Amino acid sequence: MVFNRHVFRRYRVGKTTLIQKASEVLKSSGVPVDGFYTEEVRQGGRRIGFDVVTLSGTRGPLSRVGLQPPSGKRECRVGQYVVDLTSFEQLVLPVLRNANSNSGPGQRVCIIDEIGKMELFSQPFIQAVRQTLSIPGTVILGTIPVPKGKPLALVEEIRNRNDVKVFNVTKENRNHLLPDIVTCVQSSRK
């Protein structure tokens, strides 16, 4: 069976680096790739938040320590980080819309790093991910968190789909998974 969705389970094991490498290999082999990844933001050696970075190079805040939510909006918080939903949605939703408009043989690969607690505060993001998953032939390379605590509905929905191939990324295997991931994604595009 060929899988057309590829998901990494992760918890601080280098999955963003792995997804960036996979994206670079796919691009260099002529595969159109679009999407986004998240990146830690550090100041003075201390993590102060996360940014969203699109593969076209646009960057904006996903979350920050001590961020104040816009007036009249509820605070979306994960631990010490306050999520900037407006920035996140402005960056990510156009990327997902673009992926949804390019269906058909040889379509682009959509990178979604990640589908986690911070991102799931956004209902438009949830809807866009579901829509992207529902388009036949869409190739998605994404990341989801390792299950712990209360299950995240969309994450469990993705994890339990028959057309999703989950790669469990660990510190021990992360340097050996790249060829398998690239091969799996390339075969899914046919």
N, C-alpha and C positions, 0 to 999 in steps of 0.2 A: 504494500500500500504506500502511495506517495502522500506525504503530509504537506499541506500548503500553509501551515502556520508553525512557527518554531518559537519556543518559549524557553528562556533560561529561568531556573529557580535560583535565587541568589541570596546571599547575605554577606556582604563585604568580602567578596572573594575575587574581585577583579572582573566582574561581568561587564562593566562599562568598557573597560579596555578591550575585552574580548569582542564585544559587539562593534566597537570602533574598528578593530582589525578585520573583522568579517566584512564590514561595510567597505573598507579600503580594498580588500581582495576582490569583492564582487564588482566594485566600480572599475578596477584595473582590468577585469576580464570583460568589460563592456556591458555589465548589468546596470540599468538605471536604478539608483538607490536614492530614496528620500526619507526623511524622518527626523528624529531628535533623540538626544540622550541627555542625561542629567550629570552634572559635575559638581563636586564639592567646591565650596568657596572657603578659603582659609585666610585668616588675618593674624599675623604674629604667631603662626604655628597652630592656631586654634580654629577649628571648623566653626564658621558663623552662619552657614547656610548652604543652599544648593542653587545652581543655575540650570536653566533649560538651554540647550545649545542645539539649534537646528543644523542639519547637515549642509545647509547653504551658508552657515556661519553666523546666523543671527543669534544673539544671546540675550537672556533676560532672567530676572530672579524668579525662582520657584518658591524659595522660602528663605527666611532670615531669622536669627535670634533677635528678639525684641522688636520686630516689625509691628507697626500699628495698622490694624485693618482700616480700610476707608470708612469714613463717617457713615453710619447707618448700616454697615454690613457686618455680618456675624464674623467672629474670629474663628479661623480654621487653623487648628494647632495640632502638631504631632510632636510630643515632647516639648522641647524648648523652642522649636521652630514654628513660626507663623507663616502660613502659605499665602503667597500673593497670587490669588486666583485670576485676577485681571491680566497680569503679565503672562501667566502660564497659558491661559486661554488664547490670548492674542498671538502667541508664538506657535502653539501646537495645533489649534483647530484648523488653520489654513493648510498646514502640512497634511493633516488627515483628510481634509476635503480634496486636496490634490491627489492623494493616493486613491481615493474613491472614484475619481473621475478618469482614471487610467486603467480600466480593466481590459482584458483581452489577452491573447497569447503574447508572451514576452513582456508582460507588464512589469512595472518597476517593483522593487522590493521596498516595503515600508518598515522602517526601524521605529520601534516604540520602546524606549528605555526611560521610564518604566511604567508599569501599571501597579502602583502601590498606594499606600495610605494618603500621601499628600495629593497625588493626582486625582484620587477618587473623591475628593471634596467637590470636584467639578462635574455637575450633571451633564453639561454639554460634551465634556470629554468622554464620559461613560457612553453617551449616545453615539458619539463619533466612533469609538472603538467598536461598539456592537455593530454599527453599520459597516465598518470596514471588515469585520469578521464575517458578516453575512453575504458579502459579495463573492460569488463563485470565482475561484481562481486567484483571488487576492493572495499575495505572498507577504506575510508579516513576519518579521524577526523582532521579538519583543522580550521583555523581562518582567517577571513576577516575583514577589517575595516568597521565601520559604514559609510554609504555614506555621504560625505560632499565635497563640492567643485567639481572639475572636476572628473567625473566618471573614474574609472580604468577599462579598457576593460576586462581583465581577471576576475576581481572581479565581474563585472556585469554579465559576461558569466556564472560564477559559481552560483551566486545568482539566476539566472533565469532558471537554469536547473530543469527539472521535477524530477530528482532522487536525489535532494539535500534537506536535512532537515536542516533548519536554526534555531538555538537556539539563541534568543536575550539575551545576558548576561548583566545583570545590577547589580549594587551593592546590590540591594534589593533581587534579585533572585539567585545570584551566589551560595549561600550555599545550595540551594534546588534542583539545576539542575543535580547534579552528578548522582543520581540513574536513572533518565530519559535518560541521555546521555548513560550511560553504557548499559542499557536495549536496547536502540535503536541500538547501535553498535553491541551488541551480537546477536540481532535478524537479523541484516543485513548480518551476516556471514553465515547464514544457507542456 
